[in-house]
Amino acid sequence: MTDLDPKPTPPVADRRPVARTHHGDTFDDPYEWLRAKDDAEVIAHLEAENAYTAERTAHLGPLRDAIFGEIKGRTLETDLSVPARRGDWWYYGRTVAGAQYGIQCRAPLESPDDWTPPTLSPGSPVPGEQVLFDGNVEAEGTDFFSLGSFEISNDGTRMLYGIDVAGDERYTVRLRDLTTDATLADEIPGTFSGATFSPDGRFIVYTTVDDAWRPDTVWLHEIGTPVDDDVKLFHEPDDRYWVGADFTRSDRYLMIEMGSSITSEEWILDADDLRGEPRVVWPRREGVEYSSSHAVVDGEDVLYVLHNDGALDFELVRVSASDPQGARETVIAHHPGHRLLGVDTFRDWGVVGYRRDGLARLGLLSYADGAVTEIAFDEPLYSVGTGGNPEYAPPVLRLGYGSFVTPGTVYDYVVETGELLLRKRQPVLGGFDPADYGQARVWAPADDGTQVPVSLVWKRSFGEPGDAPRPVHLYGYGSYEHSIEPGFSVARLSLLDRGVVFAVAHVRGGGEMGRQWYEDGKMRAKRNTFTDFVAAARHLVDSGYTTPDRMVAEGGSAGGLLMGAVANLAPELFAGILADVPFVDALTTILDPSLPLTVIEWDEWGDPLHDADVYAYMKSYSPYENVREGVEYPRILAVTSLNDTRVLYVEPAKWVARLREVGADAMLKCEMIAGHGGVSGRYNAWRERAFELAWLLDVLGLSD
């Protein structure tokens, strides 16, 4: 079948209107019945949607196979990560050709002074290697597998791991004795991700979620005792707040953290007295966010606290750990537009993350005078962050670096000399050369005159962007102050090598340009997110980069809301729209506090349940309710998962049904065993991405 052949008949969902009335407004929702996940009719409808999508895209099978082969062929399937030192061991991961999941391993240090990670070669034996966890073995007999917790005790003798086999992000934690390879009797079901050992290895600290999937309680489990005897360390009753807990790198304290979208609070507990009473760092105040990190300076326990109390883009202060509400010493003053992101403390120095000119940066923090020394890189667009630094007093700092054209790179930064030691760059097989590709940033004028950054990456052999109209894949997100960083993608090469220009619209609602950029794209300013994306698309057309019939848009989750909104606002600008796990029935979801995460979301979107103005504003843009008659929509593909607990499958299912009512060419693909992140396993994920990219290329007329 080709796209010129008669199209198969799509499934037609019954209209069974359910009245929803709020603030004097009644909306008759014809497809709300699709929410009944356990109803056989609903499952049958989803399976019919999958069958229709499979039939409509059957002609793309060879292209999907080709793209999957390209991703696989560019990937070094048997590979090892750069080892990270912790205690007496080097810890690293393995991937093996043909295996879906990673394998966690360790090997002993040569000496206590050994800070140079061993150079590991795929297929070569590692002296003293111990396989700790093989995800392929653990996943046997399951259709879905996800590892949500994984940690080794400080003394290296025990391992904990948390597994989800449904995709609902509820993990069962188990323990293993690494000296005997025996599984211990301890088993903790229904946990959230991120369980951790206490520094002495006697306890496990973990969190559980409420019925709305909100992490709300921190627990203490003493190893070897019944789970029923676990101690509740902290419970947060306010539905707006999530809870988490972790030990400081120094192992001095347990930090219990809670936060909403706009407010945070921390409680501190001595790690050697976990049954004691925690004490608050700063009492919560509406709209004040902060996070703290422990250090010892001149023999005193101190906390470096990053906060936005009177400082929109945050400032860094130092307080006494014994009296955190006492005197504050300013370390890095607030600087508008210079967004401080985080501070990470080690024994002798700290690391500060911040954003300037739309890029994330890192600097070394001197405890003595508060000076920050930025770690410099040459590329105009890049992303950088810390990672793999479990030790408290290392002489080097492990960094992860990359760009649109530079594959993921691991450096060790020598603090004393400022030298960057290249430890590994992600191998890309098949003759990849970064010089064959270009990256740049352009600026698109929004309706109100705001300049919106748009990042571009392309293959040079097809010409420079703007020389002639080219196919464009425009991506966006724009919520939660999440920034889309300039990152490398092996799968993206399958587009670039076919002449497609990949673009990212860094719209308001994200965090690329500082906290105000986020504030200007949330709550009652949410429409800026949508109009910024439209402005970016128009700029690409007006500047000769592309034409509407050669541009496809993509976004996922909250970015899927963006896709639904721009489909209604400017359908004429796009040939196709790819919406991954899209939040397209936003108003229905945010009106129901019993649904997962809804109350927490009120700080991001507003509370339409109790505020008529918020209700009216959200109703004006919620994609499902604003599908328009008489509009020629672009081709639309919505991808979702039955077990997604963050954006329920029913949202895209209803949206697609409504789009079909007005004649749109819309398809739904629902993974029947998966969660918010889609299918599990790397090969499955590659096939899923190949499916999406093949559809995208077909829309762009590049499927031959």
C-alpha positions as CSV (number, residue, x, y, z in Angstrom):
1,M,0.0,0.0,0.0
2,T,1.2,3.5,-0.7
3,D,-0.3,6.8,0.6
4,L,-2.0,7.2,-2.8
5,D,-4.0,4.0,-2.3
6,P,-7.5,4.1,-0.7
7,K,-7.0,4.6,3.0
8,P,-8.4,2.0,5.4
9,T,-11.4,3.0,7.4
10,P,-10.4,4.4,10.9
11,P,-12.1,3.2,14.1
12,V,-15.1,5.4,15.1
13,A,-15.6,5.8,18.8
14,D,-19.2,6.0,20.0
15,R,-20.4,9.4,21.1
16,R,-21.6,9.0,24.7
17,P,-21.8,12.5,26.0
18,V,-21.0,13.1,29.7
19,A,-21.8,16.5,31.1
20,R,-19.0,18.3,33.0
21,T,-20.2,21.5,34.7
22,H,-17.9,24.0,36.4
23,H,-18.4,27.7,37.2
24,G,-21.7,27.7,35.3
25,D,-20.2,26.3,32.1
26,T,-21.2,22.8,30.8
27,F,-19.1,20.8,28.4
28,D,-20.6,17.7,26.9
29,D,-17.7,15.3,26.6
30,P,-18.5,12.7,24.0
31,Y,-15.5,10.4,24.6
32,E,-14.9,10.5,28.3
33,W,-16.1,6.8,28.4
34,L,-12.7,5.9,27.0
35,R,-11.3,6.5,30.5
36,A,-12.5,3.1,31.7
37,K,-9.2,1.4,31.3
38,D,-10.4,-2.0,32.4
39,D,-13.5,-2.0,30.2
40,A,-13.3,-4.6,27.4
41,E,-14.8,-2.1,24.9
42,V,-12.1,0.5,25.6
43,I,-9.4,-2.1,25.1
44,A,-11.0,-3.3,21.9
45,H,-11.1,0.3,20.7
46,L,-7.4,0.9,21.5
47,E,-6.5,-2.4,19.7
48,A,-8.6,-1.2,16.7
49,E,-6.7,2.0,16.7
50,N,-3.4,0.1,16.7
51,A,-4.6,-2.1,13.9
52,Y,-5.6,0.9,11.8
53,T,-2.3,2.7,12.4
54,A,-0.4,-0.5,11.5
55,E,-2.4,-0.8,8.3
56,R,-1.9,2.9,7.4
57,T,1.8,2.7,8.0
58,A,2.4,-0.8,6.6
59,H,4.1,0.7,3.5
60,L,6.7,2.2,5.7
61,G,7.9,-1.1,7.0
62,P,11.1,-1.2,4.8
63,L,11.9,2.4,5.8
64,R,11.4,1.6,9.5
65,D,13.7,-1.4,9.1
66,A,16.2,0.8,7.4
67,I,16.2,3.4,10.1
68,F,16.4,0.7,12.8
69,G,19.4,-0.7,11.0
70,E,21.0,2.7,10.8
71,I,20.6,3.3,14.5
72,K,21.9,-0.2,15.3
73,G,24.7,0.2,12.8
74,R,25.9,3.4,14.3
75,T,25.8,2.1,17.8
76,L,28.6,0.2,19.4
77,E,26.3,-2.5,20.8
78,T,28.9,-4.1,23.0
79,D,30.4,-1.3,25.1
80,L,31.3,-0.1,28.5
81,S,30.8,3.1,30.4
82,V,33.7,5.1,32.0
83,P,34.3,3.6,35.5
84,A,33.5,5.8,38.5
85,R,35.4,5.3,41.7
86,R,33.6,4.6,45.0
87,G,35.3,3.1,48.0
88,D,37.6,0.3,47.0
89,W,36.0,-0.3,43.6
90,W,35.5,1.1,40.1
91,Y,31.8,0.9,39.1
92,Y,30.7,0.8,35.4
93,G,28.1,-0.5,33.1
94,R,28.2,-2.9,30.2
95,T,26.0,-3.3,27.1
96,V,26.1,-6.5,25.0
97,A,25.1,-6.9,21.4
98,G,21.6,-8.5,21.3
99,A,20.8,-7.7,24.9
100,Q,18.0,-5.2,25.7
101,Y,19.3,-4.1,29.1
102,G,22.5,-2.9,30.7
103,I,24.7,-4.9,33.0
104,Q,26.2,-3.3,36.2
105,C,29.7,-4.3,37.1
106,R,32.6,-3.4,39.3
107,A,36.4,-4.1,39.5
108,P,38.8,-3.4,42.4
109,L,41.1,-0.5,42.6
110,E,44.8,-1.1,42.1
111,S,45.7,1.1,45.0
112,P,44.1,3.8,47.3
113,D,45.8,6.5,45.3
114,D,44.3,5.2,42.0
115,W,42.1,8.0,40.5
116,T,42.7,7.1,36.8
117,P,39.8,4.9,35.6
118,P,40.9,1.8,33.9
119,T,40.6,1.8,30.1
120,L,38.0,-0.9,29.3
121,S,37.8,-2.5,25.9
122,P,34.6,-4.2,24.7
123,G,35.0,-8.0,24.6
124,S,38.2,-7.9,26.7
125,P,38.2,-9.3,30.3
126,V,38.5,-7.0,33.2
127,P,40.7,-8.2,36.0
128,G,38.7,-8.9,39.1
129,E,35.3,-8.0,37.5
130,Q,32.2,-8.8,39.5
131,V,28.8,-8.7,37.7
132,L,26.4,-7.0,40.1
133,F,23.2,-6.8,38.2
134,D,22.2,-8.1,34.8
135,G,19.0,-6.4,33.7
136,N,18.5,-9.1,31.0
137,V,18.4,-11.9,33.5
138,E,16.1,-9.9,35.8
139,A,13.8,-9.0,32.9
140,E,13.3,-12.6,31.8
141,G,9.6,-13.5,31.5
142,T,8.4,-9.8,31.6
143,D,7.0,-7.7,28.8
144,F,8.2,-4.5,30.5
145,F,11.2,-3.9,32.8
146,S,12.5,-0.7,34.5
147,L,15.1,-0.2,37.2
148,G,14.1,2.6,39.5
149,S,16.6,2.1,42.4
150,F,20.1,0.8,42.3
151,E,22.7,1.3,45.0
152,I,25.7,-0.3,46.7
153,S,26.3,0.1,50.4
154,N,29.3,2.2,51.5
155,D,31.2,-0.9,52.6
156,G,30.6,-2.6,49.2
157,T,28.9,-5.7,50.7
158,R,25.2,-5.2,49.8
159,M,23.2,-4.1,46.8
160,L,19.6,-2.8,46.6
161,Y,17.6,-2.6,43.4
162,G,14.0,-1.6,42.7
163,I,12.1,-3.1,39.7
164,D,8.9,-2.1,37.9
165,V,7.5,-4.7,35.5
166,A,4.2,-2.9,34.6
167,G,5.3,0.6,33.6
168,D,3.3,2.3,36.5
169,E,6.5,3.5,38.3
170,R,5.9,1.5,41.4
171,Y,9.0,-0.5,42.3
172,T,9.7,-3.5,44.4
173,V,13.0,-3.1,46.3
174,R,15.1,-6.2,46.9
175,L,18.5,-6.8,48.6
176,R,21.5,-8.9,47.7
177,D,24.5,-9.9,49.7
178,L,27.5,-9.3,47.3
179,T,29.9,-11.5,49.3
180,T,27.7,-14.6,49.0
181,D,25.4,-13.5,46.0
182,A,22.4,-14.5,48.1
183,T,19.2,-12.6,47.9
184,L,18.1,-11.4,51.4
185,A,14.6,-11.9,52.7
186,D,13.9,-8.1,52.8
187,E,11.4,-7.1,50.1
188,I,9.7,-3.7,50.0
189,P,6.8,-3.4,47.5
190,G,5.2,-0.3,46.2
191,T,8.1,2.1,46.5
192,F,8.9,5.2,44.5
193,S,12.3,5.4,42.7
194,G,15.5,6.4,44.5
195,A,15.7,4.0,47.6
196,T,19.1,4.4,49.3
197,F,21.3,2.8,52.0
198,S,22.2,4.6,55.1
199,P,25.9,5.4,55.3
200,D,26.5,2.6,57.9
201,G,24.5,0.1,55.7
202,R,22.1,-0.8,58.5
203,F,19.0,0.9,57.0
204,I,17.2,1.6,53.7
205,V,15.5,5.0,53.3
206,Y,12.7,4.9,50.7
207,T,9.5,6.8,49.7
208,T,6.0,5.7,48.8
209,V,3.3,7.3,46.8
210,D,-0.4,8.1,47.5
211,D,-3.3,7.1,45.4
212,A,-2.6,10.0,43.1
213,W,1.0,8.7,42.5
214,R,2.5,11.6,44.6
215,P,5.6,10.6,46.6
216,D,4.3,11.6,50.0
217,T,6.0,9.5,52.7
218,V,9.6,8.8,53.7
219,W,10.3,5.5,55.4
220,L,13.2,3.9,57.3
221,H,13.6,0.1,57.0
222,E,16.1,-1.7,59.2
223,I,17.6,-4.5,57.2
224,G,16.6,-7.9,58.5
225,T,13.4,-6.7,60.1
226,P,9.8,-7.1,58.8
227,V,8.6,-4.3,56.5
228,D,5.6,-3.9,58.7
229,D,8.0,-2.5,61.4
230,D,9.3,0.2,59.1
231,V,9.4,3.7,60.7
232,K,7.7,6.6,59.1
233,L,10.3,9.4,59.0
234,F,8.2,12.0,57.3
235,H,4.7,12.4,55.8
236,E,3.5,15.3,53.7
237,P,-0.2,15.8,53.9
238,D,-0.5,18.7,51.5
239,D,-1.4,17.3,48.1
240,R,0.6,20.1,46.3
241,Y,3.9,18.7,47.6
242,W,6.1,15.8,46.6
243,V,8.7,14.3,49.0
244,G,12.1,12.8,48.5
245,A,15.1,11.9,50.7
246,D,18.9,11.4,50.2
247,F,22.1,11.5,52.1
248,T,24.6,14.3,51.7
249,R,27.8,13.3,49.8
250,S,29.6,13.8,53.1
251,D,27.3,11.1,54.7
252,R,26.8,13.6,57.6
253,Y,23.0,14.2,57.1
254,L,19.9,12.8,55.6
255,M,18.1,15.6,53.7
256,I,14.3,15.2,53.4
257,E,13.1,17.4,50.7
258,M,9.6,18.4,49.7
259,G,8.4,20.8,47.0
260,S,5.7,22.0,44.8
261,S,6.2,23.9,41.5
262,I,6.8,27.1,43.4
263,T,7.7,26.3,47.0
264,S,10.1,24.0,48.7
265,E,11.2,22.9,52.2
266,E,14.0,20.8,53.6
267,W,14.4,18.9,56.9
268,I,17.7,17.7,58.1
269,L,18.4,14.6,60.2
270,D,21.8,13.4,61.6
271,A,22.8,10.3,59.6
272,D,24.0,8.6,62.8
273,D,20.6,9.1,64.5
274,L,18.0,8.3,61.9
275,R,15.3,7.6,64.5
276,G,15.8,11.1,65.9
277,E,13.7,14.1,65.2
278,P,14.4,16.0,61.9
279,R,14.7,19.7,62.0
280,V,13.6,22.2,59.3
281,V,16.3,24.1,57.4
282,W,14.0,27.0,56.4
283,P,10.2,26.9,57.1
284,R,8.3,26.9,53.9
285,R,7.0,30.1,52.5
286,E,4.7,30.3,49.5
287,G,6.7,31.0,46.4
288,V,10.1,30.5,48.0
289,E,12.3,27.7,46.6
290,Y,15.6,26.6,48.1
291,S,18.0,23.6,48.1
292,S,21.0,23.0,50.4
293,S,24.2,21.1,50.2
294,H,26.5,20.3,53.2
295,A,30.2,21.2,53.5
296,V,32.7,21.6,56.3
297,V,34.5,24.9,56.1
298,D,37.1,25.9,58.7
299,G,36.0,23.0,60.8
300,E,32.3,24.0,60.9
301,D,29.4,22.1,59.4
302,V,27.7,24.6,57.0
303,L,25.0,24.5,54.4
304,Y,25.3,26.2,51.0
305,V,21.7,27.2,50.3
306,L,20.5,28.2,46.8
307,H,17.3,30.2,47.1
308,N,15.0,32.7,45.3
309,D,13.8,34.7,48.3
310,G,13.8,38.1,46.8
311,A,16.1,36.8,44.0
312,L,14.2,35.8,40.9
313,D,17.2,34.0,39.3
314,F,18.4,32.7,42.7
315,E,21.3,33.5,44.9
316,L,23.7,31.4,47.0
317,V,24.2,31.9,50.7
318,R,26.0,30.0,53.4
319,V,24.5,29.2,56.8
320,S,25.5,27.2,59.9
321,A,24.2,23.6,59.8
322,S,23.4,23.8,63.5
323,D,21.5,27.1,63.1
324,P,20.3,27.3,59.4
325,Q,17.8,30.0,60.1
326,G,20.4,32.2,61.6
327,A,22.8,34.6,59.8
328,R,23.1,34.2,56.0
329,E,26.4,34.9,54.3
330,T,26.0,35.8,50.6
331,V,28.3,33.8,48.5
332,I,26.9,34.5,45.0
333,A,24.6,37.5,44.8
334,H,21.5,37.5,42.6
335,H,22.2,38.6,39.0
336,P,19.1,39.1,36.8
337,G,19.2,36.8,33.8
338,H,22.1,34.8,35.3
339,R,20.1,31.8,36.5
340,L,21.8,29.8,39.3
341,L,20.7,26.1,38.9
342,G,22.4,24.2,41.7
343,V,25.3,23.7,43.9
344,D,27.2,20.5,44.6
345,T,29.6,20.3,47.5
346,F,32.8,18.2,48.0
347,R,35.3,18.3,50.8
348,D,37.6,21.0,49.4
349,W,35.5,22.9,46.8
350,G,32.0,23.1,45.3
351,V,30.5,23.1,41.8
352,V,27.9,25.6,40.7
353,G,25.6,25.1,37.8
354,Y,24.1,28.1,36.1
355,R,22.6,29.4,32.8
356,R,23.9,32.4,30.9
357,D,23.0,33.4,27.4
358,G,20.7,30.4,27.0
359,L,23.4,27.8,27.8
360,A,24.1,25.7,30.9
361,R,27.5,26.2,32.4
362,L,29.6,24.9,35.3
363,G,32.0,26.7,37.6
364,L,34.3,25.7,40.5
365,L,33.4,27.4,43.8
366,S,36.1,28.4,46.2
367,Y,35.0,27.9,49.9
368,A,37.6,30.5,50.9
369,D,36.3,33.5,49.0
370,G,33.3,32.4,47.0
371,A,35.0,32.9,43.7
372,V,33.7,30.9,40.7
373,T,36.0,29.7,38.0
374,E,34.0,28.8,34.9
375,I,35.0,25.6,33.0
376,A,35.2,26.8,29.4
377,F,34.4,25.0,26.2
378,D,34.9,26.0,22.5
379,E,31.6,25.2,20.8
380,P,29.0,27.9,20.5
381,L,26.2,25.5,21.5
382,Y,26.8,22.7,24.0
383,S,25.5,21.1,27.1
384,V,27.5,20.2,30.2
385,G,26.8,18.7,33.6
386,T,28.4,16.8,36.5
387,G,27.9,13.0,36.9
388,G,29.6,10.0,38.3
389,N,31.1,11.8,41.4
390,P,30.2,9.6,44.4
391,E,33.4,10.3,46.3
392,Y,33.6,13.2,48.8
393,A,37.2,14.2,48.3
394,P,38.3,13.5,44.7
395,P,41.1,15.4,43.0
396,V,39.0,15.4,39.8
397,L,35.5,16.3,38.8
398,R,33.7,14.0,36.4
399,L,31.8,15.9,33.6
400,G,29.4,14.9,30.9
401,Y,29.6,17.1,27.8
402,G,28.0,17.1,24.3
403,S,26.4,19.2,21.6
404,F,24.2,18.7,18.6
405,V,27.2,17.6,16.6
406,T,29.5,16.3,19.3
407,P,28.6,12.9,20.7
408,G,28.3,12.4,24.5
409,T,31.7,12.9,26.0
410,V,33.1,12.1,29.5
411,Y,35.8,14.3,30.9
412,D,37.7,14.4,34.2
413,Y,38.4,18.0,35.2
414,V,41.6,18.2,37.3
415,V,40.7,20.8,39.9
416,E,44.3,21.8,40.8
417,T,45.4,22.5,37.2
418,G,42.2,23.1,35.3
419,E,43.1,20.4,32.8
420,L,40.3,18.5,31.0
421,L,41.1,14.8,30.6
422,L,39.1,13.1,27.9
423,R,38.0,9.7,29.2
424,K,35.6,8.7,26.5
425,R,33.5,10.0,23.6
426,Q,30.4,8.1,22.5
427,P,31.5,6.0,19.5
428,V,29.4,6.6,16.4
429,L,30.1,3.9,13.8
430,G,29.6,4.1,10.1
431,G,32.0,6.9,9.2
432,F,30.5,9.7,11.3
433,D,32.4,12.9,11.2
434,P,31.2,15.9,13.3
435,A,32.7,18.3,10.7
436,D,30.0,17.1,8.3
437,Y,27.3,18.8,10.4
438,G,26.6,22.3,11.5
439,Q,24.8,23.9,14.4
440,A,23.7,27.5,15.0
441,R,21.2,29.6,16.9
442,V,18.8,32.1,15.3
443,W,16.2,34.3,16.9
444,A,12.5,34.5,16.0
445,P,10.4,37.5,16.9
446,A,7.3,36.6,19.0
447,D,4.0,38.5,18.7
448,D,5.0,40.8,21.6
449,G,8.5,41.5,20.2
450,T,10.3,38.9,22.4
451,Q,13.2,37.2,20.7
452,V,12.8,33.5,20.9
453,P,16.0,31.4,20.4
454,V,15.8,28.6,17.9
455,S,18.6,26.1,17.6
456,L,19.4,24.4,14.3
457,V,21.5,21.4,13.3
458,W,22.0,20.2,9.7
459,K,24.2,18.2,7.4
460,R,26.4,20.5,5.4
461,S,26.4,18.6,2.2
462,F,22.8,19.6,1.6
463,G,23.7,23.3,1.9
464,E,23.5,25.9,4.6
465,P,20.0,26.6,6.2
466,G,18.4,29.5,4.4
467,D,20.2,28.9,1.1
468,A,17.0,27.2,-0.2
469,P,13.9,25.8,1.6
470,R,14.7,22.5,3.3
471,P,12.6,19.9,5.2
472,V,12.5,20.9,8.9
473,H,11.7,18.9,12.0
474,L,10.8,21.5,14.7
475,Y,10.8,20.3,18.3
476,G,9.4,22.1,21.4
477,Y,8.5,21.6,25.0
478,G,8.1,24.8,27.1
479,S,6.9,23.8,30.6
480,Y,8.2,23.3,34.1
481,E,11.3,25.5,33.4
482,H,12.7,22.5,31.6
483,S,15.4,23.5,29.1
484,I,16.0,21.6,25.8
485,E,19.8,21.3,25.8
486,P,22.0,21.0,22.7
487,G,22.4,17.2,22.8
488,F,23.6,14.6,20.4
489,S,21.3,11.9,19.0
490,V,22.3,8.9,17.0
491,A,18.7,8.4,15.8
492,R,18.6,12.0,14.6
493,L,21.3,11.3,12.1
494,S,18.8,9.3,10.1
495,L,16.9,12.6,9.5
496,L,20.0,14.8,9.0
497,D,21.5,12.4,6.5
498,R,18.3,12.6,4.4
499,G,18.5,16.4,4.2
500,V,16.2,17.3,7.1
501,V,17.1,20.3,9.3
502,F,16.4,19.7,13.0
503,A,15.3,22.7,14.9
504,V,14.4,23.4,18.6
505,A,12.2,26.3,19.5
506,H,13.2,27.3,23.0
507,V,9.8,28.8,23.9
508,R,8.7,30.5,27.0
509,G,7.7,28.2,29.8
510,G,11.1,26.5,29.5
511,G,14.1,27.7,31.4
512,E,16.6,28.5,28.7
513,M,16.7,32.2,29.3
514,G,16.3,32.4,33.1
515,R,13.5,32.2,35.6
516,Q,11.5,35.0,34.0
517,W,11.4,33.0,30.7
518,Y,9.6,30.3,32.7
519,E,7.3,32.7,34.5
520,D,6.3,34.2,31.1
521,G,5.1,30.8,29.9
522,K,3.0,29.4,32.7
523,M,-0.3,30.0,34.5
524,R,-2.2,32.9,32.9
525,A,0.8,33.5,30.5
526,K,0.7,29.9,29.1
527,R,-0.4,31.0,25.7
528,N,3.0,32.5,25.2
529,T,4.4,29.0,24.9
530,F,2.1,28.2,22.0
531,T,2.5,31.5,20.2
532,D,6.3,31.4,20.6
533,F,6.3,28.1,18.8
534,V,4.1,29.4,16.0
535,A,6.4,32.4,15.8
536,A,9.4,30.2,15.5
537,A,7.8,28.2,12.7
538,R,6.7,31.3,10.9
539,H,10.3,32.7,11.1
540,L,11.7,29.6,9.6
541,V,9.3,29.9,6.7
542,D,9.7,33.7,6.3
543,S,13.5,33.4,6.4
544,G,13.5,30.8,3.6
545,Y,14.6,27.9,5.8
546,T,11.5,25.8,4.9
547,T,7.9,25.9,3.7
548,P,4.8,24.7,5.5
549,D,4.4,21.6,3.4
550,R,8.0,20.6,4.4
551,M,7.8,21.1,8.2
552,V,6.8,18.6,10.9
553,A,6.4,19.6,14.5
554,E,7.1,17.3,17.5
555,G,6.6,17.4,21.3
556,G,5.9,15.0,24.1
557,S,4.1,15.1,27.4
558,A,3.6,18.8,28.2
559,G,5.2,19.3,24.8
560,G,2.3,17.3,23.5
561,L,0.0,19.9,24.9
562,L,2.1,22.4,22.8
563,M,1.5,20.2,19.8
564,G,-2.2,20.1,20.3
565,A,-2.4,23.8,20.9
566,V,-0.4,24.8,17.8
567,A,-2.5,22.3,15.7
568,N,-5.5,24.5,16.6
569,L,-3.7,27.8,16.3
570,A,-1.8,27.4,13.1
571,P,-2.5,24.2,11.3
572,E,-1.5,25.8,8.0
573,L,2.1,26.0,9.1
574,F,2.8,22.2,9.4
575,A,2.5,19.2,7.2
576,G,2.5,16.9,10.2
577,I,2.5,16.8,14.0
578,L,4.0,14.1,16.1
579,A,2.6,14.1,19.6
580,D,4.3,11.8,22.2
581,V,2.3,10.9,25.3
582,P,0.5,14.3,24.8
583,F,-1.2,16.2,27.6
584,V,-4.1,17.2,25.2
585,D,-7.1,16.9,27.5
586,A,-5.5,19.3,30.0
587,L,-8.6,20.9,31.5
588,T,-10.4,17.6,32.2
589,T,-7.3,16.3,34.0
590,I,-6.5,19.4,36.0
591,L,-10.1,19.6,37.2
592,D,-9.9,16.2,38.8
593,P,-7.8,16.1,42.0
594,S,-8.1,12.4,42.3
595,L,-6.0,11.9,39.1
596,P,-2.3,11.3,39.4
597,L,-0.3,14.5,40.1
598,T,-3.2,16.9,39.4
599,V,-3.1,18.9,42.6
600,I,0.7,19.3,42.3
601,E,0.1,20.6,38.8
602,W,-2.1,23.5,39.9
603,D,1.1,25.6,40.6
604,E,2.1,25.2,37.0
605,W,-1.2,25.6,35.2
606,G,-3.5,27.2,37.7
607,D,-6.5,25.8,39.7
608,P,-9.5,25.7,37.4
609,L,-11.5,23.7,39.9
610,H,-11.8,26.7,42.3
611,D,-11.0,29.6,40.1
612,A,-13.4,30.5,37.3
613,D,-10.9,32.8,35.5
614,V,-8.3,29.9,35.4
615,Y,-11.1,27.6,34.1
616,A,-12.0,30.0,31.3
617,Y,-8.3,30.5,30.4
618,M,-7.5,26.8,30.3
619,K,-10.6,26.1,28.3
620,S,-9.5,28.6,25.7
621,Y,-6.4,26.6,24.8
622,S,-7.0,23.0,26.0
623,P,-6.4,21.1,22.7
624,Y,-9.3,18.6,22.9
625,E,-11.9,21.2,23.6
626,N,-10.7,23.5,20.9
627,V,-10.6,21.2,17.9
628,R,-12.2,23.3,15.1
629,E,-14.7,22.5,12.4
630,G,-13.8,23.5,8.9
631,V,-10.1,23.4,9.4
632,E,-7.6,21.5,7.3
633,Y,-5.4,19.9,10.0
634,P,-2.0,18.6,9.3
635,R,-1.4,14.8,9.5
636,I,-1.2,13.8,13.1
637,L,0.3,10.9,14.9
638,A,-0.3,10.5,18.7
639,V,1.8,7.9,20.6
640,T,0.8,6.8,24.1
641,S,1.0,4.0,26.6
642,L,-1.7,2.2,28.4
643,N,0.0,2.2,31.8
644,D,1.3,5.8,31.7
645,T,0.5,7.3,35.1
646,R,1.6,10.8,34.2
647,V,-0.4,11.5,31.0
648,L,-3.2,8.9,30.8
649,Y,-3.7,7.2,27.5
650,V,-7.3,8.5,27.5
651,E,-6.1,12.0,26.6
652,P,-4.7,11.2,23.1
653,A,-7.4,8.6,22.6
654,K,-10.2,11.2,23.0
655,W,-8.2,13.8,21.1
656,V,-7.8,11.6,18.1
657,A,-11.5,10.6,18.1
658,R,-12.4,14.3,18.2
659,L,-10.0,15.2,15.4
660,R,-11.5,12.5,13.2
661,E,-14.9,14.0,13.7
662,V,-13.8,17.2,11.9
663,G,-12.1,15.2,9.1
664,A,-8.5,15.3,10.3
665,D,-6.1,12.6,9.3
666,A,-5.2,11.5,12.8
667,M,-3.7,8.2,14.0
668,L,-3.2,6.7,17.5
669,K,-0.5,4.2,18.5
670,C,-0.9,2.9,22.0
671,E,1.7,0.6,23.6
672,M,-0.4,-1.8,25.6
673,I,2.4,-2.7,28.1
674,A,4.4,0.5,28.8
675,G,4.6,3.7,30.9
676,H,5.3,7.4,30.4
677,G,8.7,6.7,28.9
678,G,7.4,4.2,26.3
679,V,8.6,0.7,25.8
680,S,11.5,-0.7,27.7
681,G,14.7,-2.2,26.3
682,R,17.1,-0.4,24.0
683,Y,16.2,-2.4,20.9
684,N,12.5,-1.9,21.5
685,A,13.1,1.8,22.0
686,W,15.1,2.0,18.7
687,R,12.2,0.3,16.8
688,E,9.7,2.7,18.4
689,R,11.8,5.7,17.4
690,A,12.3,4.2,13.9
691,F,8.5,4.0,13.6
692,E,8.1,7.6,14.5
693,L,10.9,8.8,12.2
694,A,9.6,6.8,9.3
695,W,6.2,8.4,9.7
696,L,7.8,11.9,9.9
697,L,9.9,11.3,6.8
698,D,6.8,10.1,5.0
699,V,5.0,13.3,5.8
700,L,8.0,15.3,4.5
701,G,7.9,13.3,1.3
702,L,11.2,11.6,2.0
703,S,10.0,8.0,2.5
704,D,11.3,6.7,-0.9
